[in-house]
Amino acid sequence: MKLMESGQMYLETIYVLSKEKTSVHSIDVSEHMGYSKPSVSRAIGILKSGGYVEMAEDGSLTLTESGHSVAEQIYERHTILTECLVRLGVDREIAAEDACKMEHVISDESMAALKKFIEA
């Protein structure tokens, strides 16, 4: 199953929230992303059926191995793109917003070059 940009964003959000909180629930995702609870529930259902997310009886969300892998990749792309734009003189908040859009469409080759540039 190929993940759409919105699915990637949900996985990244769960990933980021799980770094900040001991457990992540749909309401946390809803508040963080500014989406309605029904929209988040629908998306989580799709991610569950795709094998990217699991939901415990208490409603807490955890990423599966494949979900974690996708989320980690998207988060790394976001971080690197943000840092590149900041180094070019873009305000950090604007850089983060732009990185969020770019992280889903940039090629692996370009991403590898930017990562090499940042690490140099």
VOPAGU-2260 file (C-alpha; in pm, 1 decimal, decimal comma):
REM VOPAGU-2260
SITE   aa  ch    i         X         Y         Z
SITE  MET   A    0       0,0       0,0       0,0
SITE  LYS   A    1     148,4     332,5    -110,5
SITE  LEU   A    2      94,6     603,7     145,5
SITE  MET   A    3     -47,7     934,8      37,3
SITE  GLU   A    4     100,8    1259,1     171,2
SITE  SER   A    5    -174,1    1286,4     433,6
SITE  GLY   A    6     -98,5     936,8     564,7
SITE  GLN   A    7     268,4    1025,8     591,3
SITE  MET   A    8     177,0    1338,8     785,9
SITE  TYR   A    9     -33,3    1139,2    1032,9
SITE  LEU   A   10     250,3     892,3    1087,9
SITE  GLU   A   11     498,0    1175,8    1137,4
SITE  THR   A   12     262,9    1340,1    1388,2
SITE  ILE   A   13     224,0    1018,4    1588,7
SITE  TYR   A   14     602,8     977,7    1578,3
SITE  VAL   A   15     667,6    1333,3    1702,8
SITE  LEU   A   16     400,2    1309,7    1973,5
SITE  SER   A   17     537,0     975,6    2093,7
SITE  LYS   A   18     870,9    1147,5    2155,6
SITE  GLU   A   19     692,8    1400,4    2380,8
SITE  LYS   A   20     429,8    1183,7    2553,6
SITE  THR   A   21     417,0     839,5    2710,4
SITE  SER   A   22     104,1     752,1    2510,9
SITE  VAL   A   23     -57,8     907,3    2205,2
SITE  HIS   A   24    -432,1     906,0    2140,5
SITE  SER   A   25    -637,9    1017,4    1842,0
SITE  ILE   A   26    -739,2    1334,1    2029,8
SITE  ASP   A   27    -370,6    1428,1    2062,6
SITE  VAL   A   28    -326,1    1383,9    1688,0
SITE  SER   A   29    -643,3    1585,0    1624,9
SITE  GLU   A   30    -527,3    1873,8    1843,0
SITE  HIS   A   31    -172,3    1872,4    1706,4
SITE  MET   A   32    -279,8    1872,5    1341,4
SITE  GLY   A   33    -587,6    2090,0    1385,0
SITE  TYR   A   34    -815,3    1828,8    1225,0
SITE  SER   A   35   -1156,9    1713,9    1341,6
SITE  LYS   A   36   -1187,5    1395,7    1546,4
SITE  PRO   A   37   -1388,6    1218,7    1272,0
SITE  SER   A   38   -1120,3    1299,9    1012,6
SITE  VAL   A   39    -848,3    1165,5    1239,9
SITE  SER   A   40   -1051,4     853,1    1321,4
SITE  ARG   A   41   -1098,6     783,0     949,6
SITE  ALA   A   42    -728,5     830,8     878,8
SITE  ILE   A   43    -622,0     614,7    1173,7
SITE  GLY   A   44    -856,6     342,1    1048,1
SITE  ILE   A   45    -688,2     349,3     707,1
SITE  LEU   A   46    -341,9     342,7     866,0
SITE  LYS   A   47    -445,4      50,9    1088,1
SITE  SER   A   48    -576,0    -149,2     792,8
SITE  GLY   A   49    -252,8     -72,3     605,3
SITE  GLY   A   50     -46,8    -212,3     891,0
SITE  TYR   A   51     113,3     118,1     992,2
SITE  VAL   A   52     -57,9     181,3    1326,9
SITE  GLU   A   53    -194,5     -28,9    1610,1
SITE  MET   A   54    -450,0      83,2    1865,9
SITE  ALA   A   55    -456,1     -60,1    2218,0
SITE  GLU   A   56    -776,4    -119,6    2413,2
SITE  ASP   A   57    -725,1     212,2    2594,3
SITE  GLY   A   58    -712,5     390,2    2256,7
SITE  SER   A   59    -340,0     459,2    2261,7
SITE  LEU   A   60    -170,7     454,0    1924,3
SITE  THR   A   61     161,6     293,0    1842,2
SITE  LEU   A   62     343,8     274,0    1514,1
SITE  THR   A   63     415,8     -68,9    1371,6
SITE  GLU   A   64     763,8    -140,2    1242,9
SITE  SER   A   65     666,7     -25,8     892,3
SITE  GLY   A   66     481,6     277,5    1030,9
SITE  HIS   A   67     781,9     373,3    1240,1
SITE  SER   A   68    1011,9     336,8     940,7
SITE  VAL   A   69     799,0     568,2     723,3
SITE  ALA   A   70     752,2     820,6    1005,7
SITE  GLU   A   71    1121,4     829,2    1085,9
SITE  GLN   A   72    1209,5     887,4     720,4
SITE  ILE   A   73     957,6    1170,7     684,4
SITE  TYR   A   74    1071,1    1328,7    1012,2
SITE  GLU   A   75    1435,5    1311,9     902,4
SITE  ARG   A   76    1346,8    1473,6     569,9
SITE  HIS   A   77    1156,2    1747,0     754,1
SITE  THR   A   78    1446,6    1811,6     989,1
SITE  ILE   A   79    1709,2    1825,1     714,5
SITE  LEU   A   80    1500,8    2043,8     484,5
SITE  THR   A   81    1420,9    2283,2     768,2
SITE  GLU   A   82    1788,1    2310,5     860,5
SITE  CYS   A   83    1891,0    2372,7     496,8
SITE  LEU   A   84    1637,8    2652,8     461,5
SITE  VAL   A   85    1738,0    2809,7     794,3
SITE  ARG   A   86    2102,9    2805,5     687,8
SITE  LEU   A   87    1997,2    2986,9     371,0
SITE  GLY   A   88    1847,3    3262,9     585,6
SITE  VAL   A   89    1481,4    3159,7     598,9
SITE  ASP   A   90    1298,3    3222,2     926,1
SITE  ARG   A   91    1277,2    2891,7    1119,9
SITE  GLU   A   92     895,2    2891,3    1136,8
SITE  ILE   A   93     861,5    2952,6     762,9
SITE  ALA   A   94    1136,6    2699,1     693,2
SITE  ALA   A   95     948,9    2434,5     894,3
SITE  GLU   A   96     623,7    2506,8     707,0
SITE  ASP   A   97     797,0    2486,2     369,5
SITE  ALA   A   98     985,6    2170,2     470,5
SITE  CYS   A   99     652,8    2008,8     556,9
SITE  LYS   A  100     541,7    2055,6     196,7
SITE  MET   A  101     873,9    1961,0      38,7
SITE  GLU   A  102     940,4    1644,9     242,0
SITE  HIS   A  103     674,5    1449,6      52,5
SITE  VAL   A  104     787,6    1527,4    -302,1
SITE  ILE   A  105    1166,5    1558,3    -297,3
SITE  SER   A  106    1356,2    1274,4    -466,1
SITE  ASP   A  107    1573,4    1036,4    -267,3
SITE  GLU   A  108    1874,6    1155,3    -468,2
SITE  SER   A  109    1818,0    1522,5    -383,5
SITE  MET   A  110    1747,9    1433,9     -21,2
SITE  ALA   A  111    2074,0    1238,8       4,1
SITE  ALA   A  112    2265,5    1535,4    -140,3
SITE  LEU   A  113    2105,9    1777,2     107,6
SITE  LYS   A  114    2178,0    1540,8     396,6
SITE  LYS   A  115    2542,5    1516,7     288,0
SITE  PHE   A  116    2557,7    1897,0     261,0
SITE  ILE   A  117    2413,7    1947,8     612,4
SITE  GLU   A  118    2648,3    1691,7     766,9
SITE  ALA   A  119    2958,6    1842,8     602,1
